[in-house]
Amino acid sequence: MVCTDSSEYIAISKSIYNNCEIKKEDGDFNFRRLPGYPAFLSLCYKLLGQDNIKKALYIQVFLASFIPILIFILSLVIFPNNLLLAQLSAIFSLFNLGFYVYSGVVLSDILFLILFLIFLILFYKNKYFLSGVILGLASLVRPVGVYLIIIISIIIILFKKFNFKLKIKNIFKIFIPWVLIISPWLLRNFLLTGALFFHTLPGIHFLIYTAAYIKSDIEKIEYYEAKNILLNKWEHDNQKAGLLENNINYDIKSCNIAENITKKYILNNKILFLKYSLINIFKTIFSLHSGTLIYWDSQELPNYTSKTSFLDKIKRFLFPKINNKFLYFIIYLEILFLFLLLLGFSLFILKILYYKKNLNLILNILLFVLLFVSITLAYGCARLRLPVEIFLILFAVSYWLENFNNILKKLKFKNNKKGA
């Protein structure tokens, strides 16, 4: 399955496969997308002997089948000697619709998730050098908090019960391989453009998903109108700066212009920025992966306007206009799954904070959770929640399992008391 972003990944992957160059379909150098996922697709072509995207997705689906196994291993690392929890977490992950949906889509999410799981396993086992290597690979696959992940990793190491000398040594162990892995890509961009950057997606991303919503609120116009006005302004500012699309510096300079436009809207409207940031974060937390299935079935995007109420948005999932009636079962099952997930996770955290047990471990893990939730402040959707769902599953299953065991113990105690 392909989507809006897929065409770029496919074009770049074919350029790598056919010409060993990281270029777009028009032959210009690619700076917008990171090279990791297109390189993965090109490797799939190499294994298959042809640039067939459908067959390449079979390999991605196969790799995605290892996600429950990796969750099983991670559970044993975080909660050692609790085999039942690891088994149930792996089984529970089988009901995660997102793992199925996005494994069959030409997007970088599943590959990033697999690498991130491997990174977590190695990191929490104190295998810092290897975890740095994997984090470097993950950083080249999907641009989500690239710098923040390594910073959080360093912070966690600093809070570990090592002597200071060992802490510094471990920081270098994770930092150096991470830098070595990402350096060729950064160096390539610098040599071509004279600027040091990962990718040029943030400019257009923040312009149409942050500035546009703020503008629509200020001027009381529809979002799509605000977006078109800002895109026209962006194009005008690009021309004013003398930027030509065939110029090798076009991508990074136009990205900077878009970021500057967005910064002005943010700085002049801090409350509105906070408002829409929170809305997007809530979208990420509570959105359903089945929204993608509804779109595939109906081939229609939701036509939300400023007059669309919150209740109308909920009705889209409770009473969807779909042709395949089996999707009703999938949608309602996901709603139940997400409810148990979020409730179990929240109660687990509250219990830990109340009894003050395993605080260091939980706080370390929560740093990653907060990172992946907070970076969705510009654009919120269920797909961006995938890395967080690893921890949601582990903590929610842990909470429900412990409570189920407590209920069984109470019932057994009552039965023994009656027998006596």
N, C-alpha and C positions, 0 to 999 in steps of 0.2 A: 504494500500500500504506500502511496506517495501523498505528500501534502505540500503546502506552500513552500516550506524550507527545503523539501526534498530535492527539487530540481537543481539547486545550487550544489548540494552535496554530490549528486550524480554527475553533474558536469565536471566538477573538480576531480572526482575519482576517476573518470574516464581520461582526463588530462594526465593524471599520474600514471595510469595503466598504459596508455598509448605513447606518451611522450616523456614520462618521468618529470613532468613539470606541474607545479601547483598553480594552475591558471583556471580562469572562468571559461564559460562557453564561447565568449567573444574573443578569447585569446589573450585578454589582459591578465595581469598578475592578480591573484586572489589575496585580499587582505581582510575580507569580511568574515570568512569562516576559518576556524582553526583546522589544521591539517590532519588531526588524528583520525577523525571518522572517515573522511574521504580516503585516507591511506588504508584504513581497515577494509573499506569496500573494494579498493583496488587490489588488495591482497586476496580478497575473496574471488575476484575476477581471475587472478593469477592461478589460484587453486582450481578454479572451474574451467580455465582455458578460454574464457570469453567474458566480455563485459555485460553480463546478464544480471540486472538488478534483482529480478525475482528470485533467481537461484542464490544470489548473495544473501538475500533475506532469510533463506533456509538456514544458512550458517548462523545468522544472528539469532534466529529462533532456537537453534540447537544450543548456542551459548547461554541464552536466557534460561534454558531448562536447568542450568546449574545454580541459579539464584537461590532456590530453597536449600540447596546443599551448603552454599556459602553462608546463608543465614543460620543454618544448623551449627556450622563451625564457629561463627561469630558469637552465637549464644553460649557455646561452651567456653569461649575465651572470656567473655564478660561475666558469665555465671558458671564458673567451673564446678564440676561434680553434680550438675543438675541436668542429667541426660533427658529426663522427661520433658523439661522445659524446652530444650533444644529440639526434641522431636516434634512437640506440639507447635513450636514456632515455625518450623519448616512446613508442617502440614497446613498451618494457618495461612502461610504465605502463598499456598496453592490457590487460595480464594481471592488473592489480590488481582483484581481485574487489570490494573495498570501494567503488571508484568506481562500479561498476555497481549493486551492491545498494542503496546509500543514496541514489543519485540517484532511485530510484523509491519512496522512503519519505518521508512527511510529517515530516521532521526537518530541523533547521537545519544539519546537518554539511556537506553539499555546498556550500551557499551560503557558509558560513563558509570552507570550504577554497578556493573560487574567489577570494574576497576576500583571503584570507591569501596566496595565490600572487601576486596582483597587488601586494599590499603588499610582499612580498619582492623582487619584480622591481624595483619603484620604489626600495625602500630600498637595495638593493645597487648600484643605479645612481646613488645619492646624490641622488635626487629626493625630498628630505625632506618638502617641503610636501604634495605629492600622496600620498606614502606615509602621512602623518599623517591625511589625509582618508579614505583607504581603511581605515586601521586603526580610525578612529573608527566607520565603517560596520560593520566586522567586529565591533567591541566591542559593537554593539547587536544583533548577530545571535546570537552564542553566548557564554555567560558562562564562557569558559575563560581564566583567568589574565589578566583584563582589565588590571589595573594592572601585572602583572608583565611583560607584553609591552612596554608603553611604557617601563618601567624598564630592561629588557634592551636595548631600542633605544637608549636614552640612554647606557647603559654602553658599547655597541659604538661609538657616535659618539665618546665620550671616549677610546677606545683607538685611534682612527684617527690617521693621521699628518697631522693638520691643526694649525695654530697654535691656541692656546687661544681666541682671539677668534672664530675661525671655528667651533670646536667649539661654543661657547655659541650662536652664531648658528644653527647647524644643529639644535641641541637645541630652540631656540624654534620653528624651522621645522616640526619634526615634532610638538612638544607642543601648540602653539597650535591648529592645525586639529583635532587629536584632541580637545582639550577643547571646542572650539566645536561639534563634531559630537555629543558625548555630553551636553553641558550641558542641552539642552532636556528630555531624559529625566530627568536627575537633578533638574532644577528642578521638573519636574512632580511627581515623587515627594515632593520636599521640601514643595511647596506643599499637597499633599493630606494628607500625614501628619506633617509637621514633622521628618522624618528624612531624611538624605542617604544613599541606597543605590542600587545597580544593580537588584537583584532579591531576592526572598525565598526562592529555592530552596535556598540552602545549609543552612538550618536543618533541614528535613525530610531533606535529602540526607545530611548527616553523622550525623543521628540514626539512620537506618535502615541506613546502610552502614558507619558507624564504631562508634558506641556499641553498636549491636545485636550486632556480632560480638565486641566486647570483653566484653559482658555474657554472651553465650552461652558464651564460653571460661571466664569466672570461675565461673559457676554450673553449668557442665557441662550445659547444656540446648541444645536445637536452636535454630538461628538464628531460625526463624520464631516460636518461643515468645518469645525475647528481644525480637524486633522488636515483637510485639504488646504485651508488658509495657511497653516504652518508649513506644509510641504511646498507651497508656492513661495512662501517667504524664504525658506531654506534654499530653494532653487535660485531665487533672485539674489540672495546673499552669496551663493557660490559664483554666480556670474559676475557680481560686483567685485569679488575677490580675484577675478580673472582665472577661475579654475576651469580647466577643460577635462572632459570625461576620459579622454585618451591619455591624459597626463598621469604618470606613475604616482604622483603625490595626491591625486584627486581624492582617493578614498579616505586617507587619514586627515587631510585638510577639511574636507566636507564633513567628516565625522566631528572634528573639533568645532566647526561652525554650528552644527546641530546641537552639540553639547552646550555651547555658549548661549544659544537661544533658550534652551531648557533651563539653564542655570538662572537666567533672568526671571523666568516665570516662577521658579522655586523660591528664589530670594525675595521676590516681591509679593509672594502669596504663600507664606510658610504654613498657614493654617490649612489652606486648601491642599497643599502638598501632603501634609500629615493626614488629612482626611482620605485622600485617594490612595495613599500608601497603605493605610489600615484596611481600606476596602479590598485592595489587591492581596494583602496578606490573608485576609479572611477568605477570599476566593480560593487561594491556594490551599488553605486548611480544609475547607468544607466542600469544594467542588467535587464532582463525580467524574471518574474516568469514562463512565458510560455516556457522557455528553458527546464523546468522539463517536461512539457507536450510533447515537441518535443522528448525528450529522451524516455518517456514512449511509445510513438507511434512508434518510429523507433527502440528502444532498442539498440541504438548506441550512444556512447559518441563522442563529436566532436574530430576529430583527428588533433588537433592543433600542429604545429611544429614551429621552429624558422622562417620558410619561409612563415608562414600563415600571410597574411596582415590584417590590421585593417578592410579594406573593405570586405575581405572574411568573417570575423567574423560577420559583419553586414548583409551580404547576407544570412547567416545561418538563420536569423530571417525574413528577407524580402522575401526570396525565399526558405523556408524550404523544405526538402525532407521528406514529411509526407504522410501517407496513408489516414488519416481522413481529408478530405478537410474542414470540419467545423472548424478545428483548425486555418485555415487562418484567419477566422473572429475573433476568440478569440485573436490571436497574434496581429493583426492590431488594435483591440479595446484596447488592453493593451498598445500598443505603444502610441495611442492617450491619454489614461488615464494617463500614466506616464508623457507625455509631458505637459499636462495641470496641473498636480500635481507639477512638478518641476518648471515650469514657474510661476505658481500662487504663490508658496511658495517663490521663489526668489524675485518676484516683491513685495510681502507683506513685506518681510524683508527690502528691499531697501526703501520702502515707510515709514516704521517705523523709520528707521535710518535717513531719510531725514527730516521728520516732528518732530522727537524726541518725539513721543507720545508712552506711554506704554513701554518705554525702559526697565524698571526693569523687568516687566513680561516676555517680549520677550527674554531678555538676560538670565533669569533664565531657560526658556524652551530650549533655544539654547544650554545650557550646556549639557543637555541630548542628544540633536541631535548630537552635535559634539562628544560626548562620543561614541555613538553607531556607528558613521561613522568611527571614528579614530581607534577603536579597531579592525577594519577589515583590518588593514595594512598587516597582514600576509596572509589572504585569503579573497578574495572578491567574493560575489555572492548575488543575489537578496534576498535570504532567510534571510540574515543578516540585511536587510533593514527594516524588518517588524516592529520593535519597533519605528523606525523613521517615518514610514508612518502614524502613528497616528497624529503626528504634521504636516506632509506634508498635510494631508487631511484637518485638521482644518484651517491652515493658507491659503492654496490655495483656499478653498471654501470661506473663509472670504474675500479674495481679489476679487475673481470673483463676489461674491454677491454684494459687495460694488460698484464695477464698473458698474454692471448691473443696480443697483438702480440709480446711477448717470446718466446713459444713459437714463433711463426712465424719470428722473426728467427734463433733458434737452429737451427731446421730448415733454413732457407735457408743459413745459415753452414755446416752440416754437408754439405749437398748441394754447395755450391760447393767445399768442401774435398775431397770425393770426386772432383768433376769435375777438380780440379787434379791 
